[in-house]
Amino acid sequence: MQVQDTGDGIAPDQLAYLQQVFSGKRRPQVGTHGLGLGLVLINDFARRNGATLRFNSQPGQGTTVSVLCRK
């Protein structure tokens, strides 16, 4: 499943931060680097249900979030 928007996109440094948080290499700092509580909760919910979130984003072009389910 994918969700896509046509917003501002996520800056490369913020995208790298998200990847570190979601891979468990860094603790989330809500409000820092633009990471909101909603993304932390969605990622936790996805993991608890056997799924993984993937982000693809280009500044000025929007963001696509993919939910990858393990079989």
N, CA, C, O and CB atoms as a CASP TS submission, in Angstrom:
PFRMAT TS
TARGET T0000
AUTHOR 0000-0000-0000
METHOD Language model
MODEL 1
PARENT N/A
ATOM      1  N   MET     1       0.840  -1.164   0.000  1.00  0.00           N
ATOM      2  CA  MET     1       0.000   0.000   0.000  1.00  0.00           C
ATOM      3  C   MET     1       0.891   1.234   0.000  1.00  0.00           C
ATOM      4  O   MET     1       1.944   1.246   0.638  1.00  0.00           O
ATOM      5  CB  MET     1      -0.959  -0.006   1.209  1.00  0.00           C
ATOM      6  N   GLN     2       0.469   2.272  -0.716  1.00  0.00           N
ATOM      7  CA  GLN     2       1.218   3.520  -0.753  1.00  0.00           C
ATOM      8  C   GLN     2       0.289   4.707  -0.523  1.00  0.00           C
ATOM      9  O   GLN     2      -0.875   4.708  -0.926  1.00  0.00           O
ATOM     10  CB  GLN     2       1.954   3.667  -2.093  1.00  0.00           C
ATOM     11  N   VAL     3       0.843   5.706   0.134  1.00  0.00           N
ATOM     12  CA  VAL     3       0.161   6.983   0.311  1.00  0.00           C
ATOM     13  C   VAL     3       1.098   8.035  -0.255  1.00  0.00           C
ATOM     14  O   VAL     3       2.282   8.065   0.079  1.00  0.00           O
ATOM     15  CB  VAL     3      -0.203   7.269   1.833  1.00  0.00           C
ATOM     16  N   GLN     4       0.572   8.891  -1.107  1.00  0.00           N
ATOM     17  CA  GLN     4       1.412   9.882  -1.780  1.00  0.00           C
ATOM     18  C   GLN     4       0.782  11.261  -1.650  1.00  0.00           C
ATOM     19  O   GLN     4      -0.439  11.406  -1.700  1.00  0.00           O
ATOM     20  CB  GLN     4       1.613   9.516  -3.273  1.00  0.00           C
ATOM     21  N   ASP     5       1.635  12.278  -1.480  1.00  0.00           N
ATOM     22  CA  ASP     5       1.150  13.651  -1.495  1.00  0.00           C
ATOM     23  C   ASP     5       1.975  14.474  -2.481  1.00  0.00           C
ATOM     24  O   ASP     5       2.989  14.007  -2.998  1.00  0.00           O
ATOM     25  CB  ASP     5       1.209  14.272  -0.079  1.00  0.00           C
ATOM     26  N   THR     6       1.541  15.667  -2.726  1.00  0.00           N
ATOM     27  CA  THR     6       2.250  16.574  -3.637  1.00  0.00           C
ATOM     28  C   THR     6       2.709  17.815  -2.890  1.00  0.00           C
ATOM     29  O   THR     6       2.773  18.907  -3.455  1.00  0.00           O
ATOM     30  CB  THR     6       1.350  16.972  -4.829  1.00  0.00           C
ATOM     31  N   GLY     7       3.024  17.639  -1.624  1.00  0.00           N
ATOM     32  CA  GLY     7       3.436  18.759  -0.778  1.00  0.00           C
ATOM     33  C   GLY     7       4.877  19.170  -1.007  1.00  0.00           C
ATOM     34  O   GLY     7       5.434  18.982  -2.088  1.00  0.00           O
ATOM     35  N   ASP     8       5.467  19.736   0.037  1.00  0.00           N
ATOM     36  CA  ASP     8       6.826  20.270  -0.033  1.00  0.00           C
ATOM     37  C   ASP     8       7.901  19.196  -0.076  1.00  0.00           C
ATOM     38  O   ASP     8       9.046  19.481  -0.428  1.00  0.00           O
ATOM     39  CB  ASP     8       7.074  21.165   1.135  1.00  0.00           C
ATOM     40  N   GLY     9       7.552  17.978   0.275  1.00  0.00           N
ATOM     41  CA  GLY     9       8.558  16.912   0.338  1.00  0.00           C
ATOM     42  C   GLY     9       9.327  16.975   1.644  1.00  0.00           C
ATOM     43  O   GLY     9       9.093  17.854   2.474  1.00  0.00           O
ATOM     44  N   ILE    10      10.232  16.050   1.815  1.00  0.00           N
ATOM     45  CA  ILE    10      11.056  15.973   3.020  1.00  0.00           C
ATOM     46  C   ILE    10      12.498  16.235   2.609  1.00  0.00           C
ATOM     47  O   ILE    10      13.015  15.605   1.686  1.00  0.00           O
ATOM     48  CB  ILE    10      10.910  14.579   3.736  1.00  0.00           C
ATOM     49  N   ALA    11      13.136  17.161   3.296  1.00  0.00           N
ATOM     50  CA  ALA    11      14.530  17.500   2.995  1.00  0.00           C
ATOM     51  C   ALA    11      15.424  16.276   3.217  1.00  0.00           C
ATOM     52  O   ALA    11      15.127  15.450   4.080  1.00  0.00           O
ATOM     53  CB  ALA    11      15.008  18.690   3.876  1.00  0.00           C
ATOM     54  N   PRO    12      16.501  16.148   2.458  1.00  0.00           N
ATOM     55  CA  PRO    12      17.381  14.982   2.585  1.00  0.00           C
ATOM     56  C   PRO    12      17.879  14.724   4.007  1.00  0.00           C
ATOM     57  O   PRO    12      17.964  13.567   4.419  1.00  0.00           O
ATOM     58  CB  PRO    12      18.558  15.152   1.683  1.00  0.00           C
ATOM     59  N   ASP    13      18.209  15.772   4.765  1.00  0.00           N
ATOM     60  CA  ASP    13      18.679  15.551   6.135  1.00  0.00           C
ATOM     61  C   ASP    13      17.560  15.020   7.026  1.00  0.00           C
ATOM     62  O   ASP    13      17.814  14.202   7.911  1.00  0.00           O
ATOM     63  CB  ASP    13      19.243  16.850   6.721  1.00  0.00           C
ATOM     64  N   GLN    14      16.328  15.472   6.806  1.00  0.00           N
ATOM     65  CA  GLN    14      15.199  14.966   7.579  1.00  0.00           C
ATOM     66  C   GLN    14      14.879  13.524   7.195  1.00  0.00           C
ATOM     67  O   GLN    14      14.523  12.717   8.054  1.00  0.00           O
ATOM     68  CB  GLN    14      13.968  15.855   7.372  1.00  0.00           C
ATOM     69  N   LEU    15      15.003  13.199   5.920  1.00  0.00           N
ATOM     70  CA  LEU    15      14.760  11.834   5.460  1.00  0.00           C
ATOM     71  C   LEU    15      15.792  10.877   6.058  1.00  0.00           C
ATOM     72  O   LEU    15      15.447   9.770   6.469  1.00  0.00           O
ATOM     73  CB  LEU    15      14.796  11.769   3.919  1.00  0.00           C
ATOM     74  N   ALA    16      17.046  11.298   6.106  1.00  0.00           N
ATOM     75  CA  ALA    16      18.100  10.480   6.727  1.00  0.00           C
ATOM     76  C   ALA    16      17.814  10.280   8.214  1.00  0.00           C
ATOM     77  O   ALA    16      18.019   9.190   8.749  1.00  0.00           O
ATOM     78  CB  ALA    16      19.488  11.140   6.534  1.00  0.00           C
ATOM     79  N   TYR    17      17.342  11.332   8.878  1.00  0.00           N
ATOM     80  CA  TYR    17      16.989  11.243  10.299  1.00  0.00           C
ATOM     81  C   TYR    17      15.856  10.235  10.500  1.00  0.00           C
ATOM     82  O   TYR    17      15.924   9.403  11.406  1.00  0.00           O
ATOM     83  CB  TYR    17      16.577  12.634  10.849  1.00  0.00           C
ATOM     84  N   LEU    18      14.813  10.300   9.664  1.00  0.00           N
ATOM     85  CA  LEU    18      13.701   9.349   9.753  1.00  0.00           C
ATOM     86  C   LEU    18      14.193   7.921   9.596  1.00  0.00           C
ATOM     87  O   LEU    18      13.786   7.036  10.349  1.00  0.00           O
ATOM     88  CB  LEU    18      12.642   9.657   8.691  1.00  0.00           C
ATOM     89  N   GLN    19      15.053   7.693   8.635  1.00  0.00           N
ATOM     90  CA  GLN    19      15.563   6.346   8.401  1.00  0.00           C
ATOM     91  C   GLN    19      16.353   5.836   9.597  1.00  0.00           C
ATOM     92  O   GLN    19      16.273   4.653   9.929  1.00  0.00           O
ATOM     93  CB  GLN    19      16.434   6.322   7.154  1.00  0.00           C
ATOM     94  N   GLN    20      17.112   6.706  10.248  1.00  0.00           N
ATOM     95  CA  GLN    20      17.865   6.304  11.440  1.00  0.00           C
ATOM     96  C   GLN    20      16.930   5.974  12.590  1.00  0.00           C
ATOM     97  O   GLN    20      17.146   5.002  13.313  1.00  0.00           O
ATOM     98  CB  GLN    20      18.837   7.407  11.860  1.00  0.00           C
ATOM     99  N   VAL    21      15.889   6.785  12.759  1.00  0.00           N
ATOM    100  CA  VAL    21      14.928   6.541  13.838  1.00  0.00           C
ATOM    101  C   VAL    21      14.197   5.231  13.602  1.00  0.00           C
ATOM    102  O   VAL    21      14.089   4.406  14.510  1.00  0.00           O
ATOM    103  CB  VAL    21      13.920   7.704  13.949  1.00  0.00           C
ATOM    104  N   PHE    22      13.690   5.031  12.382  1.00  0.00           N
ATOM    105  CA  PHE    22      12.894   3.852  12.100  1.00  0.00           C
ATOM    106  C   PHE    22      13.720   2.574  12.061  1.00  0.00           C
ATOM    107  O   PHE    22      13.167   1.490  12.248  1.00  0.00           O
ATOM    108  CB  PHE    22      12.178   4.027  10.801  1.00  0.00           C
ATOM    109  N   SER    23      15.012   2.664  11.825  1.00  0.00           N
ATOM    110  CA  SER    23      15.857   1.471  11.838  1.00  0.00           C
ATOM    111  C   SER    23      16.369   1.172  13.247  1.00  0.00           C
ATOM    112  O   SER    23      17.047   0.167  13.459  1.00  0.00           O
ATOM    113  CB  SER    23      17.037   1.645  10.876  1.00  0.00           C
ATOM    114  N   GLY    24      16.048   2.039  14.209  1.00  0.00           N
ATOM    115  CA  GLY    24      16.444   1.816  15.588  1.00  0.00           C
ATOM    116  C   GLY    24      17.840   2.310  15.919  1.00  0.00           C
ATOM    117  O   GLY    24      18.341   2.041  17.011  1.00  0.00           O
ATOM    118  N   LYS    25      18.486   3.028  15.000  1.00  0.00           N
ATOM    119  CA  LYS    25      19.833   3.535  15.240  1.00  0.00           C
ATOM    120  C   LYS    25      19.842   4.838  16.020  1.00  0.00           C
ATOM    121  O   LYS    25      20.889   5.277  16.494  1.00  0.00           O
ATOM    122  CB  LYS    25      20.544   3.729  13.933  1.00  0.00           C
ATOM    123  N   ARG    26      18.675   5.456  16.152  1.00  0.00           N
ATOM    124  CA  ARG    26      18.590   6.743  16.840  1.00  0.00           C
ATOM    125  C   ARG    26      17.236   6.848  17.519  1.00  0.00           C
ATOM    126  O   ARG    26      16.222   6.410  16.977  1.00  0.00           O
ATOM    127  CB  ARG    26      18.807   7.926  15.853  1.00  0.00           C
ATOM    128  N   ARG    27      17.227   7.435  18.714  1.00  0.00           N
ATOM    129  CA  ARG    27      15.967   7.652  19.429  1.00  0.00           C
ATOM    130  C   ARG    27      15.254   8.867  18.835  1.00  0.00           C
ATOM    131  O   ARG    27      15.894   9.868  18.515  1.00  0.00           O
ATOM    132  CB  ARG    27      16.218   7.851  20.957  1.00  0.00           C
ATOM    133  N   PRO    28      13.927   8.779  18.689  1.00  0.00           N
ATOM    134  CA  PRO    28      13.208   9.922  18.131  1.00  0.00           C
ATOM    135  C   PRO    28      13.188  11.098  19.087  1.00  0.00           C
ATOM    136  O   PRO    28      13.050  10.926  20.298  1.00  0.00           O
ATOM    137  CB  PRO    28      11.792   9.528  17.776  1.00  0.00           C
ATOM    138  N   GLN    29      13.322  12.265  18.547  1.00  0.00           N
ATOM    139  CA  GLN    29      13.195  13.498  19.303  1.00  0.00           C
ATOM    140  C   GLN    29      12.028  14.244  18.680  1.00  0.00           C
ATOM    141  O   GLN    29      12.199  14.997  17.721  1.00  0.00           O
ATOM    142  CB  GLN    29      14.531  14.356  19.287  1.00  0.00           C
ATOM    143  N   VAL    30      10.843  14.030  19.230  1.00  0.00           N
ATOM    144  CA  VAL    30       9.624  14.583  18.663  1.00  0.00           C
ATOM    145  C   VAL    30       9.729  16.100  18.597  1.00  0.00           C
ATOM    146  O   VAL    30      10.098  16.756  19.571  1.00  0.00           O
ATOM    147  CB  VAL    30       8.394  14.159  19.488  1.00  0.00           C
ATOM    148  N   GLY    31       9.398  16.642  17.431  1.00  0.00           N
ATOM    149  CA  GLY    31       9.474  18.085  17.228  1.00  0.00           C
ATOM    150  C   GLY    31      10.810  18.522  16.659  1.00  0.00           C
ATOM    151  O   GLY    31      10.909  19.601  16.076  1.00  0.00           O
ATOM    152  N   THR    32      11.847  17.694  16.819  1.00  0.00           N
ATOM    153  CA  THR    32      13.160  18.009  16.283  1.00  0.00           C
ATOM    154  C   THR    32      13.259  17.445  14.875  1.00  0.00           C
ATOM    155  O   THR    32      12.770  16.345  14.618  1.00  0.00           O
ATOM    156  CB  THR    32      14.286  17.446  17.189  1.00  0.00           C
ATOM    157  N   HIS    33      13.867  18.157  13.981  1.00  0.00           N
ATOM    158  CA  HIS    33      14.016  17.732  12.596  1.00  0.00           C
ATOM    159  C   HIS    33      12.667  17.555  11.906  1.00  0.00           C
ATOM    160  O   HIS    33      12.596  16.894  10.871  1.00  0.00           O
ATOM    161  CB  HIS    33      14.802  16.437  12.531  1.00  0.00           C
ATOM    162  N   GLY    34      11.596  18.131  12.455  1.00  0.00           N
ATOM    163  CA  GLY    34      10.293  18.034  11.817  1.00  0.00           C
ATOM    164  C   GLY    34       9.605  16.693  12.001  1.00  0.00           C
ATOM    165  O   GLY    34       8.566  16.459  11.382  1.00  0.00           O
ATOM    166  N   LEU    35      10.142  15.802  12.828  1.00  0.00           N
ATOM    167  CA  LEU    35       9.530  14.502  13.065  1.00  0.00           C
ATOM    168  C   LEU    35       8.417  14.670  14.087  1.00  0.00           C
ATOM    169  O   LEU    35       8.667  15.043  15.233  1.00  0.00           O
ATOM    170  CB  LEU    35      10.583  13.462  13.552  1.00  0.00           C
ATOM    171  N   GLY    36       7.194  14.395  13.671  1.00  0.00           N
ATOM    172  CA  GLY    36       6.059  14.530  14.575  1.00  0.00           C
ATOM    173  C   GLY    36       5.733  13.226  15.276  1.00  0.00           C
ATOM    174  O   GLY    36       6.189  12.157  14.868  1.00  0.00           O
ATOM    175  N   LEU    37       4.962  13.317  16.305  1.00  0.00           N
ATOM    176  CA  LEU    37       4.559  12.146  17.077  1.00  0.00           C
ATOM    177  C   LEU    37       3.776  11.172  16.204  1.00  0.00           C
ATOM    178  O   LEU    37       3.865   9.961  16.407  1.00  0.00           O
ATOM    179  CB  LEU    37       3.720  12.564  18.293  1.00  0.00           C
ATOM    180  N   GLY    38       3.015  11.675  15.240  1.00  0.00           N
ATOM    181  CA  GLY    38       2.216  10.809  14.378  1.00  0.00           C
ATOM    182  C   GLY    38       3.059   9.792  13.627  1.00  0.00           C
ATOM    183  O   GLY    38       2.686   8.621  13.559  1.00  0.00           O
ATOM    184  N   LEU    39       4.189  10.209  13.062  1.00  0.00           N
ATOM    185  CA  LEU    39       5.049   9.276  12.325  1.00  0.00           C
ATOM    186  C   LEU    39       5.654   8.221  13.243  1.00  0.00           C
ATOM    187  O   LEU    39       5.803   7.064  12.849  1.00  0.00           O
ATOM    188  CB  LEU    39       6.163  10.036  11.610  1.00  0.00           C
ATOM    189  N   VAL    40       5.998   8.613  14.453  1.00  0.00           N
ATOM    190  CA  VAL    40       6.546   7.657  15.416  1.00  0.00           C
ATOM    191  C   VAL    40       5.487   6.613  15.759  1.00  0.00           C
ATOM    192  O   VAL    40       5.788   5.421  15.825  1.00  0.00           O
ATOM    193  CB  VAL    40       7.036   8.381  16.701  1.00  0.00           C
ATOM    194  N   LEU    41       4.259   7.052  15.978  1.00  0.00           N
ATOM    195  CA  LEU    41       3.183   6.124  16.318  1.00  0.00           C
ATOM    196  C   LEU    41       2.839   5.199  15.149  1.00  0.00           C
ATOM    197  O   LEU    41       2.620   4.004  15.348  1.00  0.00           O
ATOM    198  CB  LEU    41       1.943   6.898  16.749  1.00  0.00           C
ATOM    199  N   ILE    42       2.792   5.743  13.940  1.00  0.00           N
ATOM    200  CA  ILE    42       2.490   4.928  12.764  1.00  0.00           C
ATOM    201  C   ILE    42       3.575   3.878  12.545  1.00  0.00           C
ATOM    202  O   ILE    42       3.276   2.723  12.245  1.00  0.00           O
ATOM    203  CB  ILE    42       2.348   5.815  11.515  1.00  0.00           C
ATOM    204  N   ASN    43       4.830   4.282  12.696  1.00  0.00           N
ATOM    205  CA  ASN    43       5.923   3.328  12.540  1.00  0.00           C
ATOM    206  C   ASN    43       5.832   2.222  13.584  1.00  0.00           C
ATOM    207  O   ASN    43       6.028   1.052  13.256  1.00  0.00           O
ATOM    208  CB  ASN    43       7.274   4.040  12.642  1.00  0.00           C
ATOM    209  N   ASP    44       5.541   2.568  14.827  1.00  0.00           N
ATOM    210  CA  ASP    44       5.420   1.569  15.892  1.00  0.00           C
ATOM    211  C   ASP    44       4.259   0.620  15.597  1.00  0.00           C
ATOM    212  O   ASP    44       4.400  -0.593  15.756  1.00  0.00           O
ATOM    213  CB  ASP    44       5.219   2.255  17.266  1.00  0.00           C
ATOM    214  N   PHE    45       3.124   1.152  15.174  1.00  0.00           N
ATOM    215  CA  PHE    45       1.963   0.332  14.844  1.00  0.00           C
ATOM    216  C   PHE    45       2.288  -0.623  13.697  1.00  0.00           C
ATOM    217  O   PHE    45       1.935  -1.801  13.743  1.00  0.00           O
ATOM    218  CB  PHE    45       0.762   1.222  14.476  1.00  0.00           C
ATOM    219  N   ALA    46       2.960  -0.110  12.672  1.00  0.00           N
ATOM    220  CA  ALA    46       3.320  -0.940  11.521  1.00  0.00           C
ATOM    221  C   ALA    46       4.227  -2.089  11.954  1.00  0.00           C
ATOM    222  O   ALA    46       3.998  -3.238  11.573  1.00  0.00           O
ATOM    223  CB  ALA    46       4.015  -0.091  10.435  1.00  0.00           C
ATOM    224  N   ARG    47       5.250  -1.786  12.744  1.00  0.00           N
ATOM    225  CA  ARG    47       6.179  -2.827  13.192  1.00  0.00           C
ATOM    226  C   ARG    47       5.496  -3.894  14.035  1.00  0.00           C
ATOM    227  O   ARG    47       5.763  -5.086  13.882  1.00  0.00           O
ATOM    228  CB  ARG    47       7.309  -2.206  13.984  1.00  0.00           C
ATOM    229  N   ARG    48       4.611  -3.455  14.925  1.00  0.00           N
ATOM    230  CA  ARG    48       3.905  -4.413  15.784  1.00  0.00           C
ATOM    231  C   ARG    48       2.985  -5.337  14.981  1.00  0.00           C
ATOM    232  O   ARG    48       2.599  -6.407  15.450  1.00  0.00           O
ATOM    233  CB  ARG    48       3.089  -3.666  16.840  1.00  0.00           C
ATOM    234  N   ASN    49       2.646  -4.912  13.782  1.00  0.00           N
ATOM    235  CA  ASN    49       1.771  -5.705  12.929  1.00  0.00           C
ATOM    236  C   ASN    49       2.518  -6.328  11.748  1.00  0.00           C
ATOM    237  O   ASN    49       1.905  -6.722  10.756  1.00  0.00           O
ATOM    238  CB  ASN    49       0.634  -4.847  12.420  1.00  0.00           C
ATOM    239  N   GLY    50       3.831  -6.411  11.862  1.00  0.00           N
ATOM    240  CA  GLY    50       4.639  -7.107  10.873  1.00  0.00           C
ATOM    241  C   GLY    50       4.859  -6.340   9.578  1.00  0.00           C
ATOM    242  O   GLY    50       5.090  -6.948   8.533  1.00  0.00           O
ATOM    243  N   ALA    51       4.792  -5.025   9.630  1.00  0.00           N
ATOM    244  CA  ALA    51       4.993  -4.222   8.423  1.00  0.00           C
ATOM    245  C   ALA    51       6.167  -3.270   8.615  1.00  0.00           C
ATOM    246  O   ALA    51       6.632  -3.044   9.732  1.00  0.00           O
ATOM    247  CB  ALA    51       3.714  -3.433   8.072  1.00  0.00           C
ATOM    248  N   THR    52       6.629  -2.724   7.507  1.00  0.00           N
ATOM    249  CA  THR    52       7.727  -1.766   7.505  1.00  0.00           C
ATOM    250  C   THR    52       7.301  -0.549   6.689  1.00  0.00           C
ATOM    251  O   THR    52       6.625  -0.686   5.669  1.00  0.00           O
ATOM    252  CB  THR    52       9.034  -2.401   6.929  1.00  0.00           C
ATOM    253  N   LEU    53       7.692   0.627   7.134  1.00  0.00           N
ATOM    254  CA  LEU    53       7.424   1.856   6.382  1.00  0.00           C
ATOM    255  C   LEU    53       8.653   2.231   5.566  1.00  0.00           C
ATOM    256  O   LEU    53       9.780   2.128   6.050  1.00  0.00           O
ATOM    257  CB  LEU    53       7.028   3.018   7.334  1.00  0.00           C
ATOM    258  N   ARG    54       8.437   2.662   4.337  1.00  0.00           N
ATOM    259  CA  ARG    54       9.504   3.172   3.478  1.00  0.00           C
ATOM    260  C   ARG    54       9.076   4.537   2.961  1.00  0.00           C
ATOM    261  O   ARG    54       7.921   4.741   2.587  1.00  0.00           O
ATOM    262  CB  ARG    54       9.812   2.188   2.293  1.00  0.00           C
ATOM    263  N   PHE    55      10.020   5.463   2.945  1.00  0.00           N
ATOM    264  CA  PHE    55       9.745   6.819   2.488  1.00  0.00           C
ATOM    265  C   PHE    55      10.542   7.122   1.231  1.00  0.00           C
ATOM    266  O   PHE    55      11.723   6.789   1.134  1.00  0.00           O
ATOM    267  CB  PHE    55      10.070   7.840   3.586  1.00  0.00           C
ATOM    268  N   ASN    56       9.891   7.750   0.280  1.00  0.00           N
ATOM    269  CA  ASN    56      10.554   8.263  -0.907  1.00  0.00           C
ATOM    270  C   ASN    56      10.083   9.701  -1.047  1.00  0.00           C
ATOM    271  O   ASN    56       8.882   9.953  -1.143  1.00  0.00           O
ATOM    272  CB  ASN    56      10.232   7.397  -2.202  1.00  0.00           C
ATOM    273  N   SER    57      11.006  10.639  -1.060  1.00  0.00           N
ATOM    274  CA  SER    57      10.612  12.039  -1.079  1.00  0.00           C
ATOM    275  C   SER    57      11.610  12.879  -1.856  1.00  0.00           C
ATOM    276  O   SER    57      12.819  12.651  -1.811  1.00  0.00           O
ATOM    277  CB  SER    57      10.474  12.568   0.338  1.00  0.00           C
ATOM    278  N   GLN    58      11.076  13.844  -2.561  1.00  0.00           N
ATOM    279  CA  GLN    58      11.884  14.825  -3.278  1.00  0.00           C
ATOM    280  C   GLN    58      11.411  16.212  -2.858  1.00  0.00           C
ATOM    281  O   GLN    58      10.227  16.518  -2.993  1.00  0.00           O
ATOM    282  CB  GLN    58      11.779  14.634  -4.835  1.00  0.00           C
ATOM    283  N   PRO    59      12.302  17.053  -2.354  1.00  0.00           N
ATOM    284  CA  PRO    59      11.889  18.404  -1.985  1.00  0.00           C
ATOM    285  C   PRO    59      11.195  19.102  -3.153  1.00  0.00           C
ATOM    286  O   PRO    59      11.684  19.103  -4.283  1.00  0.00           O
ATOM    287  CB  PRO    59      13.100  19.225  -1.522  1.00  0.00           C
ATOM    288  N   GLY    60      10.050  19.689  -2.849  1.00  0.00           N
ATOM    289  CA  GLY    60       9.268  20.405  -3.847  1.00  0.00           C
ATOM    290  C   GLY    60       8.364  19.523  -4.695  1.00  0.00           C
ATOM    291  O   GLY    60       7.591  20.032  -5.506  1.00  0.00           O
ATOM    292  N   GLN    61       8.452  18.194  -4.517  1.00  0.00           N
ATOM    293  CA  GLN    61       7.658  17.283  -5.341  1.00  0.00           C
ATOM    294  C   GLN    61       6.741  16.366  -4.535  1.00  0.00           C
ATOM    295  O   GLN    61       5.905  15.679  -5.120  1.00  0.00           O
ATOM    296  CB  GLN    61       8.572  16.448  -6.182  1.00  0.00           C
ATOM    297  N   GLY    62       6.871  16.338  -3.245  1.00  0.00           N
ATOM    298  CA  GLY    62       6.006  15.491  -2.433  1.00  0.00           C
ATOM    299  C   GLY    62       6.697  14.264  -1.886  1.00  0.00           C
ATOM    300  O   GLY    62       7.899  14.065  -2.063  1.00  0.00           O
ATOM    301  N   THR    63       5.898  13.441  -1.210  1.00  0.00           N
ATOM    302  CA  THR    63       6.404  12.273  -0.507  1.00  0.00           C
ATOM    303  C   THR    63       5.504  11.080  -0.770  1.00  0.00           C
ATOM    304  O   THR    63       4.284  11.216  -0.866  1.00  0.00           O
ATOM    305  CB  THR    63       6.511  12.547   1.001  1.00  0.00           C
ATOM    306  N   THR    64       6.114   9.914  -0.885  1.00  0.00           N
ATOM    307  CA  THR    64       5.382   8.659  -0.960  1.00  0.00           C
ATOM    308  C   THR    64       5.798   7.806   0.217  1.00  0.00           C
ATOM    309  O   THR    64       6.988   7.588   0.444  1.00  0.00           O
ATOM    310  CB  THR    64       5.639   7.923  -2.308  1.00  0.00           C
ATOM    311  N   VAL    65       4.819   7.320   0.969  1.00  0.00           N
ATOM    312  CA  VAL    65       5.075   6.406   2.078  1.00  0.00           C
ATOM    313  C   VAL    65       4.511   5.058   1.671  1.00  0.00           C
ATOM    314  O   VAL    65       3.336   4.947   1.323  1.00  0.00           O
ATOM    315  CB  VAL    65       4.437   6.920   3.431  1.00  0.00           C
ATOM    316  N   SER    66       5.351   4.036   1.714  1.00  0.00           N
ATOM    317  CA  SER    66       4.935   2.671   1.370  1.00  0.00           C
ATOM    318  C   SER    66       4.885   1.841   2.639  1.00  0.00           C
ATOM    319  O   SER    66       5.772   1.929   3.489  1.00  0.00           O
ATOM    320  CB  SER    66       5.902   2.027   0.328  1.00  0.00           C
ATOM    321  N   VAL    67       3.849   1.042   2.759  1.00  0.00           N
ATOM    322  CA  VAL    67       3.713   0.096   3.863  1.00  0.00           C
ATOM    323  C   VAL    67       3.987  -1.282   3.275  1.00  0.00           C
ATOM    324  O   VAL    67       3.231  -1.766   2.432  1.00  0.00           O
ATOM    325  CB  VAL    67       2.276   0.173   4.548  1.00  0.00           C
ATOM    326  N   LEU    68       5.064  -1.905   3.720  1.00  0.00           N
ATOM    327  CA  LEU    68       5.471  -3.213   3.213  1.00  0.00           C
ATOM    328  C   LEU    68       5.130  -4.260   4.263  1.00  0.00           C
ATOM    329  O   LEU    68       5.641  -4.223   5.382  1.00  0.00           O
ATOM    330  CB  LEU    68       6.995  -3.242   2.866  1.00  0.00           C
ATOM    331  N   CYS    69       4.265  -5.189   3.891  1.00  0.00           N
ATOM    332  CA  CYS    69       3.834  -6.240   4.815  1.00  0.00           C
ATOM    333  C   CYS    69       4.662  -7.488   4.587  1.00  0.00           C
ATOM    334  O   CYS    69       4.892  -7.900   3.450  1.00  0.00           O
ATOM    335  CB  CYS    69       2.331  -6.551   4.642  1.00  0.00           C
ATOM    336  N   ARG    70       5.111  -8.091   5.692  1.00  0.00           N
ATOM    337  CA  ARG    70       5.850  -9.346   5.599  1.00  0.00           C
ATOM    338  C   ARG    70       4.855 -10.490   5.542  1.00  0.00           C
ATOM    339  O   ARG    70       3.805 -10.451   6.184  1.00  0.00           O
ATOM    340  CB  ARG    70       6.827  -9.520   6.796  1.00  0.00           C
ATOM    341  N   LYS    71       5.192 -11.493   4.777  1.00  0.00           N
ATOM    342  CA  LYS    71       4.299 -12.663   4.657  1.00  0.00           C
ATOM    343  C   LYS    71       4.621 -13.697   5.685  1.00  0.00           C
ATOM    344  O   LYS    71       3.974 -14.743   5.733  1.00  0.00           O
ATOM    345  CB  LYS    71       4.391 -13.282   3.275  1.00  0.00           C
TER
END
